[in-house]
Amino acid sequence: MKIYTKTGDKGLTSLIGGTRVQKYHLRIESYGTVDELNSYIGLIKDQNIGEDDKTILKEIQDRLFTVGSSLAADPEKSKMKIPDLLETDVELLEQEMDKMNEFLPPLKHFILPGGNTTASYCHIARCVCRRAERQVVHLAEIEWVDEKVIVYLNRLSDYLFTLSRKVVFNNKADENIWIPRI
C-alpha cells in the first residue's frame, strides 16, 4: 500500500462517507488540530514521567483517535461504524485531576507556562487542545458534532494544565506564577 494517493493534489480531501471538501474546511481543521494535539501528547508521554501518567496519556491518545474519527465523518453520509466517546472517558480525566490535586498545593495565582521542559510541553498541548475545542465549537454551530467531543476536549485541557503542575511539583521546581504589575 502506498502512503500517497495523489487525490489531494488539488486541495481537496475526503471525509468518511466520501464527501470531498477543501483541505481548509472547518471539519478538516478541527480533526487536524486534534491530530496535532495527539502528537504533543505523544511527546509528553515520551518524557521522564511516571508509568501511571504514561498509561493515562496512551488512553488519551486512543480517545483522541476516536474524536478524530468522529470529526472526520460526514454526519449526513457516513455509514461507517466509528468508535464511541463515552461519559466514562470524561470521568477518567476528572478522576485523574482529582488524584493529582490531592497533593498539589492550592492554586492561588495564575501559572505562567514553564517550570521545566515536560511541563512546557504540557502547556503547549493544553493550548493546542483549547484551539481544537474552539474549532469544534465553531463547527458545531454549522454541522452536527457529538457534544461529548466538546466536553472531552474541554476537560482534557484542564487535565493537561493539572499534569503540568504535577510535573513541576514532582521535579521539586517552583511554579512560574504570574504576579500582575499593578
Secondary structure, 3 states (H helix, E strand, C coil): CCCCCCCCCCCEEECECCCEEECCCHHHHHHHHHHHHHHHHHHHHCCCCCHHHHHHHHHHHHHHHHHHHHHHECCCCCCCCCCCCCHHHHHHHHHHHHHHHCCCCCCCCCECCCCCHHHHHHHHHHHHHHHHHHHHHHHHHHCCCCHHHHHHHHHHHHHHHHHHHHHHHHCCCCCCECCCCC
